[in-house]
Amino acid sequence: MNMHLSLAPLVALIAGILILLAPRLLNYIVAIYLIAIGVIGLLGTGHLLR
């Protein structure tokens, strides 16, 4: 059985956990998440895995 792990859901999960643990980090976590998703979208996930 093959399991494919995407980067975006993993980043979202980590961000959600950090927000629950430290709500004051919300602005920074959202900003970092949006930047990461933007970079992933521009580069494409195929380029990051090779």
N, CA, C, O and CB atoms as a CASP TS submission, in Angstrom:
PFRMAT TS
TARGET T0000
AUTHOR 0000-0000-0000
METHOD Language model
MODEL 1
PARENT N/A
ATOM      1  N   MET     1       0.842  -1.173   0.000  1.00  0.00           N
ATOM      2  CA  MET     1       0.000   0.000   0.000  1.00  0.00           C
ATOM      3  C   MET     1       0.891   1.242   0.000  1.00  0.00           C
ATOM      4  O   MET     1       1.746   1.401   0.871  1.00  0.00           O
ATOM      5  CB  MET     1      -0.960  -0.005   1.218  1.00  0.00           C
ATOM      6  N   ASN     2       0.684   2.118  -0.981  1.00  0.00           N
ATOM      7  CA  ASN     2       1.460   3.342  -1.083  1.00  0.00           C
ATOM      8  C   ASN     2       0.755   4.470  -0.365  1.00  0.00           C
ATOM      9  O   ASN     2      -0.466   4.606  -0.437  1.00  0.00           O
ATOM     10  CB  ASN     2       1.704   3.710  -2.542  1.00  0.00           C
ATOM     11  N   MET     3       1.534   5.273   0.327  1.00  0.00           N
ATOM     12  CA  MET     3       0.981   6.431   1.029  1.00  0.00           C
ATOM     13  C   MET     3       1.712   7.668   0.544  1.00  0.00           C
ATOM     14  O   MET     3       2.932   7.766   0.671  1.00  0.00           O
ATOM     15  CB  MET     3       1.105   6.277   2.583  1.00  0.00           C
ATOM     16  N   HIS     4       0.964   8.612  -0.013  1.00  0.00           N
ATOM     17  CA  HIS     4       1.552   9.845  -0.507  1.00  0.00           C
ATOM     18  C   HIS     4       1.256  10.954   0.494  1.00  0.00           C
ATOM     19  O   HIS     4       0.108  11.164   0.885  1.00  0.00           O
ATOM     20  CB  HIS     4       1.008  10.204  -1.922  1.00  0.00           C
ATOM     21  N   LEU     5       2.298  11.652   0.900  1.00  0.00           N
ATOM     22  CA  LEU     5       2.158  12.725   1.877  1.00  0.00           C
ATOM     23  C   LEU     5       2.364  14.052   1.175  1.00  0.00           C
ATOM     24  O   LEU     5       3.437  14.307   0.626  1.00  0.00           O
ATOM     25  CB  LEU     5       3.160  12.556   3.048  1.00  0.00           C
ATOM     26  N   SER     6       1.346  14.900   1.187  1.00  0.00           N
ATOM     27  CA  SER     6       1.438  16.214   0.580  1.00  0.00           C
ATOM     28  C   SER     6       1.964  17.201   1.607  1.00  0.00           C
ATOM     29  O   SER     6       1.748  17.043   2.809  1.00  0.00           O
ATOM     30  CB  SER     6       0.071  16.668   0.029  1.00  0.00           C
ATOM     31  N   LEU     7       2.642  18.200   1.127  1.00  0.00           N
ATOM     32  CA  LEU     7       3.251  19.177   2.023  1.00  0.00           C
ATOM     33  C   LEU     7       2.219  20.135   2.610  1.00  0.00           C
ATOM     34  O   LEU     7       2.300  20.466   3.793  1.00  0.00           O
ATOM     35  CB  LEU     7       4.321  19.961   1.286  1.00  0.00           C
ATOM     36  N   ALA     8       1.261  20.586   1.821  1.00  0.00           N
ATOM     37  CA  ALA     8       0.290  21.580   2.292  1.00  0.00           C
ATOM     38  C   ALA     8      -0.542  21.087   3.481  1.00  0.00           C
ATOM     39  O   ALA     8      -0.670  21.820   4.462  1.00  0.00           O
ATOM     40  CB  ALA     8      -0.637  21.966   1.156  1.00  0.00           C
ATOM     41  N   PRO     9      -1.112  19.877   3.437  1.00  0.00           N
ATOM     42  CA  PRO     9      -1.868  19.427   4.610  1.00  0.00           C
ATOM     43  C   PRO     9      -0.994  19.240   5.845  1.00  0.00           C
ATOM     44  O   PRO     9      -1.449  19.464   6.966  1.00  0.00           O
ATOM     45  CB  PRO     9      -2.574  18.130   4.297  1.00  0.00           C
ATOM     46  N   LEU    10       0.233  18.840   5.649  1.00  0.00           N
ATOM     47  CA  LEU    10       1.154  18.680   6.777  1.00  0.00           C
ATOM     48  C   LEU    10       1.443  20.031   7.428  1.00  0.00           C
ATOM     49  O   LEU    10       1.444  20.147   8.653  1.00  0.00           O
ATOM     50  CB  LEU    10       2.470  18.018   6.313  1.00  0.00           C
ATOM     51  N   VAL    11       1.685  21.041   6.611  1.00  0.00           N
ATOM     52  CA  VAL    11       1.930  22.394   7.135  1.00  0.00           C
ATOM     53  C   VAL    11       0.688  22.904   7.857  1.00  0.00           C
ATOM     54  O   VAL    11       0.801  23.530   8.911  1.00  0.00           O
ATOM     55  CB  VAL    11       2.328  23.370   5.991  1.00  0.00           C
ATOM     56  N   ALA    12      -0.496  22.643   7.301  1.00  0.00           N
ATOM     57  CA  ALA    12      -1.745  23.083   7.936  1.00  0.00           C
ATOM     58  C   ALA    12      -1.939  22.404   9.286  1.00  0.00           C
ATOM     59  O   ALA    12      -2.368  23.044  10.246  1.00  0.00           O
ATOM     60  CB  ALA    12      -2.945  22.789   7.023  1.00  0.00           C
ATOM     61  N   LEU    13      -1.627  21.120   9.365  1.00  0.00           N
ATOM     62  CA  LEU    13      -1.755  20.390  10.628  1.00  0.00           C
ATOM     63  C   LEU    13      -0.814  20.950  11.686  1.00  0.00           C
ATOM     64  O   LEU    13      -1.225  21.167  12.826  1.00  0.00           O
ATOM     65  CB  LEU    13      -1.473  18.900  10.416  1.00  0.00           C
ATOM     66  N   ILE    14       0.419  21.183  11.328  1.00  0.00           N
ATOM     67  CA  ILE    14       1.397  21.739  12.270  1.00  0.00           C
ATOM     68  C   ILE    14       0.966  23.138  12.709  1.00  0.00           C
ATOM     69  O   ILE    14       1.070  23.477  13.888  1.00  0.00           O
ATOM     70  CB  ILE    14       2.809  21.785  11.630  1.00  0.00           C
ATOM     71  N   ALA    15       0.486  23.947  11.771  1.00  0.00           N
ATOM     72  CA  ALA    15       0.030  25.295  12.109  1.00  0.00           C
ATOM     73  C   ALA    15      -1.148  25.248  13.071  1.00  0.00           C
ATOM     74  O   ALA    15      -1.208  26.028  14.022  1.00  0.00           O
ATOM     75  CB  ALA    15      -0.357  26.061  10.842  1.00  0.00           C
ATOM     76  N   GLY    16      -2.077  24.343  12.828  1.00  0.00           N
ATOM     77  CA  GLY    16      -3.230  24.214  13.718  1.00  0.00           C
ATOM     78  C   GLY    16      -2.840  23.818  15.128  1.00  0.00           C
ATOM     79  O   GLY    16      -3.385  24.343  16.099  1.00  0.00           O
ATOM     80  N   ILE    17      -1.902  22.899  15.243  1.00  0.00           N
ATOM     81  CA  ILE    17      -1.435  22.472  16.562  1.00  0.00           C
ATOM     82  C   ILE    17      -0.743  23.617  17.283  1.00  0.00           C
ATOM     83  O   ILE    17      -0.963  23.826  18.476  1.00  0.00           O
ATOM     84  CB  ILE    17      -0.485  21.274  16.437  1.00  0.00           C
ATOM     85  N   LEU    18       0.097  24.364  16.560  1.00  0.00           N
ATOM     86  CA  LEU    18       0.791  25.499  17.181  1.00  0.00           C
ATOM     87  C   LEU    18      -0.183  26.576  17.629  1.00  0.00           C
ATOM     88  O   LEU    18       0.021  27.195  18.673  1.00  0.00           O
ATOM     89  CB  LEU    18       1.806  26.095  16.210  1.00  0.00           C
ATOM     90  N   ILE    19      -1.245  26.812  16.852  1.00  0.00           N
ATOM     91  CA  ILE    19      -2.243  27.809  17.238  1.00  0.00           C
ATOM     92  C   ILE    19      -2.966  27.368  18.510  1.00  0.00           C
ATOM     93  O   ILE    19      -3.259  28.192  19.377  1.00  0.00           O
ATOM     94  CB  ILE    19      -3.258  28.036  16.094  1.00  0.00           C
ATOM     95  N   LEU    20      -3.253  26.074  18.621  1.00  0.00           N
ATOM     96  CA  LEU    20      -3.898  25.585  19.845  1.00  0.00           C
ATOM     97  C   LEU    20      -2.985  25.726  21.059  1.00  0.00           C
ATOM     98  O   LEU    20      -3.448  26.046  22.154  1.00  0.00           O
ATOM     99  CB  LEU    20      -4.311  24.123  19.676  1.00  0.00           C
ATOM    100  N   LEU    21      -1.701  25.490  20.869  1.00  0.00           N
ATOM    101  CA  LEU    21      -0.760  25.554  21.984  1.00  0.00           C
ATOM    102  C   LEU    21      -0.411  26.985  22.374  1.00  0.00           C
ATOM    103  O   LEU    21      -0.236  27.277  23.557  1.00  0.00           O
ATOM    104  CB  LEU    21       0.502  24.804  21.634  1.00  0.00           C
ATOM    105  N   ALA    22      -0.309  27.874  21.400  1.00  0.00           N
ATOM    106  CA  ALA    22       0.084  29.259  21.665  1.00  0.00           C
ATOM    107  C   ALA    22      -0.728  30.195  20.779  1.00  0.00           C
ATOM    108  O   ALA    22      -0.268  30.564  19.698  1.00  0.00           O
ATOM    109  CB  ALA    22       1.606  29.462  21.425  1.00  0.00           C
ATOM    110  N   PRO    23      -1.925  30.586  21.210  1.00  0.00           N
ATOM    111  CA  PRO    23      -2.796  31.431  20.374  1.00  0.00           C
ATOM    112  C   PRO    23      -2.186  32.772  19.984  1.00  0.00           C
ATOM    113  O   PRO    23      -2.600  33.363  18.986  1.00  0.00           O
ATOM    114  CB  PRO    23      -4.081  31.681  21.092  1.00  0.00           C
ATOM    115  N   ARG    24      -1.224  33.261  20.737  1.00  0.00           N
ATOM    116  CA  ARG    24      -0.592  34.542  20.402  1.00  0.00           C
ATOM    117  C   ARG    24       0.224  34.456  19.118  1.00  0.00           C
ATOM    118  O   ARG    24       0.525  35.480  18.504  1.00  0.00           O
ATOM    119  CB  ARG    24       0.301  35.001  21.547  1.00  0.00           C
ATOM    120  N   LEU    25       0.581  33.250  18.711  1.00  0.00           N
ATOM    121  CA  LEU    25       1.369  33.068  17.493  1.00  0.00           C
ATOM    122  C   LEU    25       0.516  33.058  16.229  1.00  0.00           C
ATOM    123  O   LEU    25       1.038  32.863  15.131  1.00  0.00           O
ATOM    124  CB  LEU    25       2.152  31.784  17.579  1.00  0.00           C
ATOM    125  N   LEU    26      -0.792  33.265  16.375  1.00  0.00           N
ATOM    126  CA  LEU    26      -1.705  33.125  15.247  1.00  0.00           C
ATOM    127  C   LEU    26      -1.281  33.963  14.039  1.00  0.00           C
ATOM    128  O   LEU    26      -1.244  33.447  12.922  1.00  0.00           O
ATOM    129  CB  LEU    26      -3.103  33.514  15.670  1.00  0.00           C
ATOM    130  N   ASN    27      -0.964  35.229  14.237  1.00  0.00           N
ATOM    131  CA  ASN    27      -0.586  36.094  13.108  1.00  0.00           C
ATOM    132  C   ASN    27       0.643  35.568  12.388  1.00  0.00           C
ATOM    133  O   ASN    27       0.675  35.538  11.157  1.00  0.00           O
ATOM    134  CB  ASN    27      -0.327  37.521  13.591  1.00  0.00           C
ATOM    135  N   TYR    28       1.650  35.153  13.134  1.00  0.00           N
ATOM    136  CA  TYR    28       2.881  34.662  12.518  1.00  0.00           C
ATOM    137  C   TYR    28       2.656  33.340  11.800  1.00  0.00           C
ATOM    138  O   TYR    28       3.169  33.119  10.703  1.00  0.00           O
ATOM    139  CB  TYR    28       3.970  34.503  13.569  1.00  0.00           C
ATOM    140  N   ILE    29       1.886  32.467  12.430  1.00  0.00           N
ATOM    141  CA  ILE    29       1.630  31.155  11.830  1.00  0.00           C
ATOM    142  C   ILE    29       0.845  31.308  10.533  1.00  0.00           C
ATOM    143  O   ILE    29       1.159  30.648   9.542  1.00  0.00           O
ATOM    144  CB  ILE    29       0.863  30.248  12.813  1.00  0.00           C
ATOM    145  N   VAL    30      -0.166  32.163  10.525  1.00  0.00           N
ATOM    146  CA  VAL    30      -0.956  32.376   9.313  1.00  0.00           C
ATOM    147  C   VAL    30      -0.085  32.976   8.218  1.00  0.00           C
ATOM    148  O   VAL    30      -0.174  32.568   7.060  1.00  0.00           O
ATOM    149  CB  VAL    30      -2.164  33.293   9.602  1.00  0.00           C
ATOM    150  N   ALA    31       0.750  33.935   8.573  1.00  0.00           N
ATOM    151  CA  ALA    31       1.621  34.555   7.578  1.00  0.00           C
ATOM    152  C   ALA    31       2.606  33.539   6.991  1.00  0.00           C
ATOM    153  O   ALA    31       2.789  33.487   5.775  1.00  0.00           O
ATOM    154  CB  ALA    31       2.385  35.728   8.202  1.00  0.00           C
ATOM    155  N   ILE    32       3.229  32.744   7.836  1.00  0.00           N
ATOM    156  CA  ILE    32       4.171  31.735   7.357  1.00  0.00           C
ATOM    157  C   ILE    32       3.459  30.699   6.501  1.00  0.00           C
ATOM    158  O   ILE    32       3.989  30.262   5.479  1.00  0.00           O
ATOM    159  CB  ILE    32       4.877  31.054   8.536  1.00  0.00           C
ATOM    160  N   TYR    33       2.255  30.302   6.917  1.00  0.00           N
ATOM    161  CA  TYR    33       1.485  29.317   6.155  1.00  0.00           C
ATOM    162  C   TYR    33       1.150  29.853   4.767  1.00  0.00           C
ATOM    163  O   TYR    33       1.312  29.146   3.772  1.00  0.00           O
ATOM    164  CB  TYR    33       0.193  28.942   6.906  1.00  0.00           C
ATOM    165  N   LEU    34       0.685  31.094   4.697  1.00  0.00           N
ATOM    166  CA  LEU    34       0.334  31.667   3.403  1.00  0.00           C
ATOM    167  C   LEU    34       1.548  31.805   2.499  1.00  0.00           C
ATOM    168  O   LEU    34       1.455  31.559   1.297  1.00  0.00           O
ATOM    169  CB  LEU    34      -0.324  33.018   3.590  1.00  0.00           C
ATOM    170  N   ILE    35       2.677  32.193   3.058  1.00  0.00           N
ATOM    171  CA  ILE    35       3.908  32.293   2.275  1.00  0.00           C
ATOM    172  C   ILE    35       4.322  30.920   1.764  1.00  0.00           C
ATOM    173  O   ILE    35       4.693  30.770   0.600  1.00  0.00           O
ATOM    174  CB  ILE    35       5.040  32.914   3.115  1.00  0.00           C
ATOM    175  N   ALA    36       4.256  29.916   2.639  1.00  0.00           N
ATOM    176  CA  ALA    36       4.642  28.554   2.238  1.00  0.00           C
ATOM    177  C   ALA    36       3.732  28.029   1.138  1.00  0.00           C
ATOM    178  O   ALA    36       4.219  27.440   0.173  1.00  0.00           O
ATOM    179  CB  ALA    36       4.604  27.605   3.445  1.00  0.00           C
ATOM    180  N   ILE    37       2.421  28.228   1.259  1.00  0.00           N
ATOM    181  CA  ILE    37       1.487  27.763   0.241  1.00  0.00           C
ATOM    182  C   ILE    37       1.722  28.502  -1.069  1.00  0.00           C
ATOM    183  O   ILE    37       1.631  27.906  -2.142  1.00  0.00           O
ATOM    184  CB  ILE    37       0.036  27.951   0.708  1.00  0.00           C
ATOM    185  N   GLY    38       2.018  29.775  -0.991  1.00  0.00           N
ATOM    186  CA  GLY    38       2.312  30.546  -2.202  1.00  0.00           C
ATOM    187  C   GLY    38       3.556  30.049  -2.910  1.00  0.00           C
ATOM    188  O   GLY    38       3.567  29.920  -4.134  1.00  0.00           O
ATOM    189  N   VAL    39       4.606  29.769  -2.149  1.00  0.00           N
ATOM    190  CA  VAL    39       5.846  29.259  -2.741  1.00  0.00           C
ATOM    191  C   VAL    39       5.622  27.876  -3.345  1.00  0.00           C
ATOM    192  O   VAL    39       6.108  27.582  -4.437  1.00  0.00           O
ATOM    193  CB  VAL    39       6.969  29.203  -1.684  1.00  0.00           C
ATOM    194  N   ILE    40       4.884  27.033  -2.630  1.00  0.00           N
ATOM    195  CA  ILE    40       4.580  25.693  -3.148  1.00  0.00           C
ATOM    196  C   ILE    40       3.777  25.812  -4.439  1.00  0.00           C
ATOM    197  O   ILE    40       4.030  25.081  -5.396  1.00  0.00           O
ATOM    198  CB  ILE    40       3.798  24.853  -2.096  1.00  0.00           C
ATOM    199  N   GLY    41       2.819  26.721  -4.470  1.00  0.00           N
ATOM    200  CA  GLY    41       2.003  26.898  -5.665  1.00  0.00           C
ATOM    201  C   GLY    41       2.807  27.400  -6.851  1.00  0.00           C
ATOM    202  O   GLY    41       2.574  26.983  -7.985  1.00  0.00           O
ATOM    203  N   LEU    42       3.752  28.295  -6.592  1.00  0.00           N
ATOM    204  CA  LEU    42       4.575  28.828  -7.677  1.00  0.00           C
ATOM    205  C   LEU    42       5.569  27.793  -8.202  1.00  0.00           C
ATOM    206  O   LEU    42       5.773  27.674  -9.410  1.00  0.00           O
ATOM    207  CB  LEU    42       5.321  30.066  -7.205  1.00  0.00           C
ATOM    208  N   LEU    43       6.175  27.059  -7.300  1.00  0.00           N
ATOM    209  CA  LEU    43       7.190  26.088  -7.705  1.00  0.00           C
ATOM    210  C   LEU    43       6.585  24.759  -8.134  1.00  0.00           C
ATOM    211  O   LEU    43       7.163  24.049  -8.957  1.00  0.00           O
ATOM    212  CB  LEU    43       8.165  25.857  -6.575  1.00  0.00           C
ATOM    213  N   GLY    44       5.446  24.427  -7.593  1.00  0.00           N
ATOM    214  CA  GLY    44       4.842  23.132  -7.867  1.00  0.00           C
ATOM    215  C   GLY    44       5.432  22.095  -6.930  1.00  0.00           C
ATOM    216  O   GLY    44       6.626  22.137  -6.633  1.00  0.00           O
ATOM    217  N   THR    45       4.611  21.162  -6.460  1.00  0.00           N
ATOM    218  CA  THR    45       5.090  20.185  -5.500  1.00  0.00           C
ATOM    219  C   THR    45       6.041  19.186  -6.139  1.00  0.00           C
ATOM    220  O   THR    45       6.857  18.588  -5.437  1.00  0.00           O
ATOM    221  CB  THR    45       3.926  19.460  -4.872  1.00  0.00           C
ATOM    222  N   GLY    46       5.960  18.989  -7.439  1.00  0.00           N
ATOM    223  CA  GLY    46       6.851  18.036  -8.106  1.00  0.00           C
ATOM    224  C   GLY    46       8.303  18.443  -8.021  1.00  0.00           C
ATOM    225  O   GLY    46       9.183  17.587  -7.933  1.00  0.00           O
ATOM    226  N   HIS    47       8.565  19.721  -8.046  1.00  0.00           N
ATOM    227  CA  HIS    47       9.947  20.197  -7.985  1.00  0.00           C
ATOM    228  C   HIS    47      10.545  20.019  -6.592  1.00  0.00           C
ATOM    229  O   HIS    47      11.756  19.845  -6.460  1.00  0.00           O
ATOM    230  CB  HIS    47      10.017  21.664  -8.394  1.00  0.00           C
ATOM    231  N   LEU    48       9.715  20.061  -5.555  1.00  0.00           N
ATOM    232  CA  LEU    48      10.221  19.949  -4.200  1.00  0.00           C
ATOM    233  C   LEU    48      10.553  18.503  -3.831  1.00  0.00           C
ATOM    234  O   LEU    48      11.365  18.263  -2.938  1.00  0.00           O
ATOM    235  CB  LEU    48       9.211  20.514  -3.224  1.00  0.00           C
ATOM    236  N   LEU    49       9.939  17.552  -4.502  1.00  0.00           N
ATOM    237  CA  LEU    49      10.140  16.153  -4.149  1.00  0.00           C
ATOM    238  C   LEU    49      11.305  15.516  -4.901  1.00  0.00           C
ATOM    239  O   LEU    49      11.735  14.418  -4.548  1.00  0.00           O
ATOM    240  CB  LEU    49       8.880  15.375  -4.418  1.00  0.00           C
ATOM    241  N   ARG    50      11.807  16.166  -5.898  1.00  0.00           N
ATOM    242  CA  ARG    50      12.897  15.577  -6.684  1.00  0.00           C
ATOM    243  C   ARG    50      14.238  16.017  -6.211  1.00  0.00           C
ATOM    244  O   ARG    50      15.255  15.608  -6.772  1.00  0.00           O
ATOM    245  CB  ARG    50      12.751  15.920  -8.124  1.00  0.00           C
TER
END
